Amino acid sequence: MAGQSRKWMILVATIWIQAFTGTNFDFSTYSSNLKSVLGISQVQLNYLAVASDLGKVFGWSSGLALLYFPLWTVLFAAAIMGFVGYGVQWLVITNVISLPYILVFLCCLLAGLSICWFNTVCFVLCIRNFPANRSLALSLTVSFNGVSAALYTLAYNAINPVSTELYLLLNALVPLFVSFAALIPILRQPPLEPLPPDGVRRDSLMFLLLNILAVLNGVYLLLFRSKTSDVTSARLLFGGSILLLILPLCLPGLVYARNWYLHNIHSSFRLEGSGFILVDVDELEMHKGMVTREASLEGYQLLNDDVVRAVNTPDQKSFIEDDDGCCCTKLITKNQLGMLGEEHPLSLLLCRSDFWLYYIAYFCGGTIGLVYSNNLGQIAQSLGQSSETTTLVTLYSSFSFFGRLLSATPDYIRAKVYFARTGWLAVALLPTTIALFLLASSGSLAALQAGTALIGLSSGFIFAAAVSITSELFGPNSVGVNHNILITNIPIGSLVYGFLAALVYESHSVAGSKTESVICMGRDCYLLTFVWWGCLSVIGLASSVVLFLRTRRAYQRFEQDRITSSMLYS
């Protein structure tokens, strides 16, 4: 029982780590100040944003480090990298030291790499301690990574709401402190052991309660995102957000207290001399639900044998081999994915049409959302809304958080409404397209807020769902390599899209005679950028629809086999 309790402590510790290490989402809050201090152009500022994203290219180094070092050392290595990367930038922006541009670029790269190392630690903790519910654990914890900017904004308002460089100091110190707080649960990880008979149901209840608390956390941050002139009120609001992050610690205690009561006290009230045992009807139904749940969770283990048999059926075979038809039919059926979960080594992955459709959908969807968040400070400034920058960053962060939480929806409603996860990806890309054309059509504050919320919601869903989609389409054992290949589109997109935006920005800007940095004011600064980004997002949406059409048969076969397996073991 103690071991089971410790695994929930680890989950809460993972939530804390994720909640305070999404430090790349608050770049827009201090980017204008950094640009002014360094005296750089918009293109050079874009390169600093790209440097943070370039950390994902070297994300594989964290996995390599885990082969030779214990988990806690990798955690603190990430914290130290972030401390140095953000700490040096804070010294530069406060004019304590002066560094050439290339060294500031390297600091941004180091800070971005620290985020990847933190994420790797969190992924490993979830997979090790929740093998039967890893998708729920991952979606829950990854969701909190999107709320970091909102938490840092509350801390900023509570400490000194007139100093934007405070964000850099918080980015350097807070993850280090959180790493110390998470050290004890990580060092006391329980040994992996099979769940007791009621384990699946209890874990499902725990995840449901934790998701409810997560929604409350997101609503709280969304409602109180605005700045307040009262420092006392700001501190109370920040204290409330911390309390909501601590509150999940109470849930494991409540659940296990009930379990202890049923095991040690309630069980003593039985008729020892009677030939009948007092069994509650609800407990019988509970047991049936657990058996069904266990069979459902074991569906991935039964995938290969069941789907191979399904693929060999005459109807499905005729569908795959039917090459007679229009070009659209050939596009959908040619080299179609036969089954989910098949392992794809690198050579096979790069030859898959499905992978490149997936790559384009991500490149023209989630990556655009990330680049938008990096430019949010300059977008607000160009529209005369500089005072709303922190509010907009918090809005993006909060809706990104909700989008990440929604990525677990397919797992919760699959019994009633089943839809392929690639179909959900296509649905998630639609808000980005709507938002970008909305921003192009109107420069009002309301349009800016609505567009920011929609893009945050869309990109958050894509970021959180991508790991599961990669695992399902190209194999769970190869997901570490394959997903790192997929996210190479992020630094590429950050460079291309950001460079495009910077060129448009500078083409409409006016520089003073004695200044090196330029400032652009007016809708024209980003109007053409929004139009181009919107057209690219349409391409991403089209790619995701084609990917859904190509993979829906494989998802349907897998779901049919899962239901059959559940019926056999129920």
Secondary structure, 3 states (H helix, E strand, C coil): CHHHHHHHHHHHHHHHHHHHCCHHHHHHHHHHHHHHHHCCCHHHHHHHHHHHHHHHHHCHHHHHHHHHCCHHHHHHHHHHHHHHHHHHHHHHHCCCCCCCHHHHHHHHHHHHHHHHHHHHHHHHHHHHHCCCCHHHHHHHHHHHHCCHHHHHHHHHHHHCCCCCCHHHHHHHHHHHHHHHHHHHHHHCCCCCCCCCCCHHHHHHHHHHHHHHHHHHHHHHHHHCCCCCCCHHHHHHHHHHHHHHHHHHHHHHHHHHHHHHHHHHCHHHCCCCCCCCCCCCHHHHHHHHHHHHHHHHHHHHCCHHHHHHHHHCCHHHHHHHCCCCCCHHHHHHHCCCCCCCCCCCCHHHHCCCHHHHHHHHHHHCCHHHHHHHHHCHHHHHHHCCCHHHHHHHHHHHHHHHHHHHHHCCHHHHHCCCCCCCHHHHHHHHHHHHHHHHHHHHHCCCHHHHHHHHHHHHHHHHHHHHHHHHHHHHHHCCCCHHHHHHHHCCHHHHHHHHHHHHHHHHHHHCCECCCCCCCCECCCCHHHHHHHHHHHHHHHHHHHHHHHHHHHHHHHHHHHHHHHHHHHHHHC
